[in-house]
Amino acid sequence: MKNEKDYIYIHGHRNPDTDSIVSAIAYAHLKNEQGIPAIACRLGKLSEETEYILDKFGFEAPILLKDARATLDEIELDEATEIHLDTSIKDAMDILQEKRQTLAVVDDRHNLVGVVTSSNLAHIAMGDTAHSIELLKRTPVENIVNAIDGTLVYKPKEFRFNGKTSIVALASSKLENYNLKDRLVILGNDSEAQLEAINKGAACIVAVWTEEISDEVLQHAIEFGCAIILSSHGSMNTSRYLIFSPSVREIMTTNLLYFNKNEFVDDVESQMLKTRFRSYPVVDDDNRIFGFVARYHILNSPSKRLILVDHNEYSQSVEGVEEAEILEVIDHHRIGDLNTVKPIYFRNEIIGSTASIITKMYHENGVNIPRNIASILLAALISDTLNLKSPTTTKQDFRLAHQLEAISGLDRYSFSQEMYEVTSSLRNKPYEDIINQDIKTFHISGKEVMVSQVVIYHFTELDTIHETFEESMEEYVNKHGLDLLVVVFTSIEDNGSIIVSAGSLKSSVLDAFPQSETDDRSFLPDVVSRKNQIIPRLSTAIARSVQKKI
């Protein structure tokens, strides 16, 4: 099964229209049929028309792609090894010896609270006695048992260990010269010595080379509240392993530099340059450990791999597209400012829609078009060519539309009417939503221009838009820092457009598309194509206006 890191992301332009979304879905399907893992994406909210079409033919909305830059969850990371913060240092040492990597320390909720490295453990082995005593003072008796591979014979309700340890070397004086109060005492298989240690206030006796504890000693321990442990090691190893019995919470690093899995690789690299750690924890949104990232992961991380459909300009593409690896461009618009570091497959045709090109590519590659794919391809072709009435429509589009009708079982005329009547209503829509439903950005003669095209069935729809629409357009211009905003209302039934504008270059629109003196919203017959009819004339008018001011 392919990892998501292996996928190619296929997406259309910002403020996506139906052609943009459908082309991404259909081309991703074609790629997957060819054994190339691909995911269809979108760069914004779906229009009402697109939502209707996808829902009608059983498609989910493509995933939202917010940025083309790679995030940590899209590159190779070291798998994380978790240990609980109550894990003993000895157990952590055993895991480190096997894994040879940083360990993630988590709490009961599996939230990251620290890390343990070989440096933390080395500090224990090489630290002074006073430090070890402080750690042992806070160590549960169970950890001590575990560290020395021992057996717990008796555990008192209160373990009063002060962290100090005595190894009793029996002599003629027995235990007379030892201060054993609240200490852990390591001694041998000598019941008399065990009893004396308990009498002298030992917190715990650890018996070495001892198979069992006598009943007398056990009862004495219960009476005096002294823990009893049988060690499986001799005196030397018992004392050596004892210092590794504290919990890792005592020695873990808590002042962490860590990253969220959704952070961008280049941002992480910048942070890494300021520090010298070997690796860094990566967590998810719930602060649970996701993995560890090191410098070599960053250096070897691949860029996101993209295929652009229905656009080829940076301003219309995904954020961070400059940092990605562009593999292909499939488009039918003018060639913009896109550039790549190596040759790519670039297909740009004079044709009515990108969906038309994708349909041709199915045929060229000998891949059958499923009925549901054919249905949305036909819908996209209808949408982008205004049901083959746009001047951008070619003979190829007519031929491809007939083929898609045959595969989908749809009638183009009745389907297009249904599509537009269901989705083109402007009634009760927020004005900003109307503006945004199919809007594109253009940089013309150094000016920031946005042109929105709103396809409706009849111009009677405009009766629901009041004078305040122009006021909303001016607010939109100020909000987005535009020089010009143009909204083109295009009627399928009437085969023409009405143009409304706002901004400092509003006069350029009147130069490009003269209005009658009696009507602010003059009908422009046969003007239906933003690409072929509106943008060229608008560009010329803006260039003239700018030139006059120089």
N, C-alpha and C positions, 0 to 999 in steps of 0.2 A: 504493500500500500504506500502511495506517495505521501511524503511529508509536505505540509503546506509551504515549506521553504522552497520546494522544487517547482511550485506553480508559476505560471505566467499570468500576469494581471492584464486583462483586456478591458479598456474603458473608453468612453466617448468624452465629449467636452463638458465643461461646467454648465450649470443650469440645463441639464440634459433634456432633449426632446425625444420623441418616440424613435426616430431613426437612430439616434445615438445609443439609446438603451438596447433596442432590438438588435442592432448590429453587433454590440458587445456580446449579447446572449447567444446569438446565432453563430458568431465566429468562435466563441469559446466551445460551443457544442461541436463544431467542425474540427477544431483542434483536438478535442478529446477523442473524437471518432478516429483521428489519425494517430492516437497514442501519445499525444502531447498534452500534458496536464495544464489546464488553463482555467481561470476563474473570471467570470464576468463581473464587472464592477460599475459603480455609478459615482459621479462626483457631486451629487446634490439630490434634492428632493425630486421625486417623480412628478410629472405633470398629471393633471386629472385624466387626460387622454391616455397617457402611457399606463397609468394605474388601471384604467378600465380595460385596456387591451390585454395586459398581463393577467389580470384576474379572469377575464373571459376565456382565455386559452390555457389557464392552469399554471402560470409561471409565478414564482416568487420574485420579489424585487432583488436585483443584484446587490451584493454587499457594498457598503459605502466605503470608498477609498479616500481617506482624508489627506494622506501625504505619501509621496513616492519614496521618501527616504526610508531605509531599512530600520526596523526597530529590533530590540534585543531578542524578542520572541521569534524573530524571523531568521536568526543566524544560529550557528552551532554554538552551544554552551557546554560547560562541564556539568554532568549530572550531579545534583546535590545529595549529600549523605546527611541525614538528620540524626541528631541525638537530643535526648531530653536534657534539660538543664540540671536534673538530679543524677544524670549518668556519672559514674565515678571516673576519675582521671585515668585509672588503670584500664577501664573498658574503652575509653577514648583513645588511649595509647594503642590498644590492640587493633581498633578500627583504623587508626591512622597508619599503622604499620602495614595493614592490608591495602587500604585505599590510596594512601600517599597523596592526600589532598586535604584542603581545608574542610572542617566539619561545621555544619550549620546547627546552632543550638536553638531549640524551640521550646516554648512553654506548653501547657496543657492544651491550648487551643491551636497548637502548631504555628503560632506566630513566631517570627524570627526575633530572637533577643540577643544573640551574640554569635561569635565564631570561635572555634578552637583550632589553633595551628600548632605545628611542631615547635614553634618558638615559645608558645605558652607552656608547653610541657617541659621544654628544656629549662625554663625558669624554675620549675618545681624541682627538677633533679639537681640543679646547680645552686639553688637558693640556700640561704642560711637557715639555721635551726629555728630561730625566732619566728620566721615566716611560716615554716611548716607547723609549728605549734599553734599559731593563730588559725591556720586552716583546719587542723585536726580538731580543734576545740569546737568547731561548728559541723563536724562530720557525723552523720547518723551511724549507729552501730551496724546497720545492714550494709553500708558501704564498706566498713572495715572487714566484715565477714566476706564480702564479695572480693575485695582486693587481695586477701591472703588465701583465697580458695578454702575458706574455713567452714565450720559448722556452728551455728548458733545454738548453744545449749540452754542459755537463759538470758532473757532481756528484761530488765527492770522497767517500771513505768517511767522513771526519770533517769536518763543517761547523763551523768554529771561529769563527764570526761573533760579535763582541763587542757587537753592537747599534749601533755607531756607523757613520755614513754620511759619505762625502766625495764632493762633486761637483767634479770636477777642471776648473778653468778654465785651459787651457793658456797658458803665457807663455814668455818666453825662458828662464826657469829650469826649464822643464819640470816634473817632479815632485819637484825637490830639496827644496822646503820642506814637503812633505806627510808626515805620519806615517800610514802606511796599514796598519800591522800589524793583522791580524785584522778589518779594516774592510770594509764594502761600498763599492765605488768605482764611481761613475757617470761614465763618460767616453764619448767619441765614437768615430768610425771611424778610429782611429789605432793601428796595430799596435805602433808603437814605444812609445806611452804605455801600451798594454795590457801589453806585456812588462815595462815598468818598474814598473807597479803590482803585477804578480805578483812581481817581484824584491823589492819593498819589503814583501812579506808580506801582501798583501791576501787576505782570506778569500773574497771574491767580486768579480768585476768584472761590471758591468752595462753593456753597450754599447748606446748609443742611436744612432738613425739608421745602423744597421749591419745589412747583409743577411747577412753571413757572417763567421766567424772564421777567420783564416789557420791553416794547419797548424802553423806555428812557434809561434803563441800557444797553440794547443790543447795541443801537446806540452809547452810550458813550464808550462801550468796543471796538467797531469797530474803533472808532476815536482814541483811545489811544493804540490799539493793545494789549488788555488784553483778555486772554482766559476765557471762562465761562464754568463751569461744574456743573451739578446738581448731588448731591450725594444721594444714596439711603440709606445711613447710617447717624447716628447722628455724632456729632462733635468728640467724643472719638474714635469710630470705624473708622471714616474717616481718622483721623490722624494716627491711628494704622496701617491701611492697606496701607497707603501712602508709608511707608518705604519699602514695598514689590513691589513697582511699577517699579523699575529699571529692565533692561534686565539682563538675566542670563549671558550675556557676561561680565558683570561687576564683577561677583563673581565666575565664573566657574574656575575649575582647568585646567590649560593648560599645565603644565609641567608633561606630562603623561608618564607612562610606559605602552605601549600597544604592542600587538602582531599581527602578520599576521596569518590568519587562516591556512596557510600552514606550520607553524612552528611545529616542533616536540614537543610532550608533555613533554618529559624529558628535553629538552632545556628550555622550558617555566618554568618548575618546578625549575630549577637552578636559573633563574632570579627572580622568586617569593621569594625565600629564602633570597634574599638580601633586600627585602622591606616588608612593613606591611599593604598594602592596602587590603581592604575586597574583592574587585574584580577588574578585569583589562579588558579594552576594547580589543576586537578582531576585526580587520578590514580585508576587502578583498583586492585584488590587486589594486583596485581603491580608496583605503583609505575610503571606506564606511563601516559603522559599521555593523559587522556581528553577534556580541553577546558579552556577558561578561563571563569571566572565573574566577572562584574562586578556592581556594586551594582544596575544597572538590570535585570539578570536576576532578582535577588532580589525587587526591587520589583514586577516584572511576572509573577512566577511564580504559576501557578494552584494552587489546592489540589487534592488528590486528590478525584476525584468518585466517590461511593459510592452504591450501592443496598443497603439493609439488608433481608434476608429473615429471617423466623422470629424476629425480636426487634425491640424498639424502646426498649431501655434502655441508658444509657451503660455500666453495670456489666457488661453482657453483650456489649458491642460491642468493636471493635478498639481497641487503644491509640491515643490521639491522635485519636479520632473527632471531638472538639470542634473540631479544626483543619481538618477536611475539609469538603467541600461535599456534603451529603446531598441526593440528587436524589429518591429514592423510598424508601418503606417498605412492604413487603408482609408482613403478619403476621396471626396469629390469636390472639395473647395479649393480656393486659390492656395498656392504654396506660400507658407508664412516664414517665420523666423527660426524654425526648428533646425538644430544642427546636432550631429552625433560624432563620436570619436572614431567610429569605424563604420564601414558600409552596412546598410540595413536593407531589408525588403521594403521598398516604398512604392505603393500603388496608388496613383492618382488619376482618376478618369473623368472625362466630361460626360456626366450621366446624372440622372435625376436624384438619386439617393445612394447612400453608402449601402443600404440594404440591397440595392440592385447589384452592387459589386459582390457582396457576400453571396448572393444567390448564384452568380456566375461562378464563384470559386467552388461552391458545392459541385456544380456540374463539371468544372475543370478537373477536380480531384476525384471524380467518380464516386462521390458520396451521396446517397439518397437523402432527400430532405424530408424529415418526418412531417406529418400533417400539422402538428401544433407549431413547429418552427416555420413552416410555409405560411401559416395563418398570420403570425406576427410579422414575418417579412413582408407580406402583402400589405398589412396595416401600416408598416413603416414607409413603404413605397407610396402608398396613398397619401399618407400624412405629409411627406416631404415634397411630393409633386402636386399637392392639392388635387388629388385624384386625376393625375396626368394632365392637368390644365396649366401647370406652371411652364414658363418658357424654358426652364432647365430640363424639361422632359425630353427624352430622346426616343428614337425608334426602339432602341434596346429595352427601355423601360416598359413600353407597350408589350413587347414580346415576353419579357420576364414576368409582367403582371399576369398575362394569360397563362403562363406556366404555373405560377403560384395559385391562381384561381383553380386550375385543374387539380393540383395536389391537395389544396385545402378544402375544396368543395364549396368555397364561398363565391358569391356574386359580388363583383367589385362595386357596382352601382348601389345596390341595396345596403351593402356592408358599410360603404363610405358614408351614406346618409345616416345610418344608425350611429356610426362612430362620432360624427360631428354633432348630431342632435343631442346625443347623450352627454358629450363632454364640453361643448362650446358655450354653454350658458354662462353669462356674466353676472346674472342676478345674485345679489347678496355676497358676491366674492369681495374680499378686501382688495383695495386698489393695488397694494404692493404685490399681492399674489398674482393679480392680472399682469402686472408689469414683468414679474419674474418668471412666468411660466415658460417662456422660450426667449431668453435674452442672451445676447452675445456682446462681447467687448471688442472694440476696434480702436487702434491707435492710428489716427488719420492726421497727417501734417502736424505731428506733435501734440495733438489734442486727444483728450480722453472721451471716447464716444461709446455709448451703449445703444443697441438697436434691438427692440423687442418686437416679435411678431405674434399677434394673437389671431388665430384662425377661428372664424365663426361661420355658421351656416348662412344666416341672413343678417343684413345690417340692422334689422329691427332690434337685434340684441343690444345695440349701442344706446337704445332708448333708456336702458336701465342705468347707464353711466351719466352722472350729472356733471355740472360745471366744476365741481370740486375735484374731479379727476385730474385736471391740469394743475391744480394746487398741490395735489399729492405727487405729481411728477416733479414739480419744482422742489418739494421736500426731498424727494429721492435723489435729485441732482446734488443738493447740498450735502446729504448724508454720505454719498459715495464720491464726492469730489469730482463730479463730471463737468465737462464743457458742454456736452449735449446728450440729451436722452430723447430717443425717437420711439414711439409706439405705433406700429403698423397693424391696423385692424384689416384682415383680409377675409373676404366673403367667398366661399366656395360657390354658392348659388349665383351670386351676382358677378363673379369673376373680376374682381377688382379690389382696391384697397382705399382706406381712409387713413391719413397720417396725422398724428398729433405729436407735438414736440415741446421740449422745455430746456432751458439752459441759455448760456450766453451766446451760443451759436444758432439759436432758434431761427434767425433770419436766413441762414444757409439752407435750411429745409425749404423755406418759401422760395428761395432761388432755384433749388433743385426740382421742387414740385409746386409750381405756382397754384395758388388757391384762387377761387372766384372771390370777388370783392364782397359778395353777400353771404358767404358761407365759410365759417372757420374750418369746417370739416368737409372739404370738397371730395367728391368721389373721383378716384383715378382708375379709369377702366383699363383692364388688362395688366395692371401693375400688381403682380402677385409674388414675385421672387425677390427676397431680401438679397440674395447673393448676386443675381445677374442684373436686376433692375434698380434696386434701391441703393445698395452700397456704392456702385460705380458713380452714379449721378450725385450722390451725397458727398463722396470723396472729392469730386471735381469742384463742387460748390464750396466746400470747406477750404480747399486749397486756395481758391480765389479770395475768399474772405480773409484768410490769414495773410496772403500776399498783399492785400490792400492796406493792412495795418502796419506792414513793415516800412 
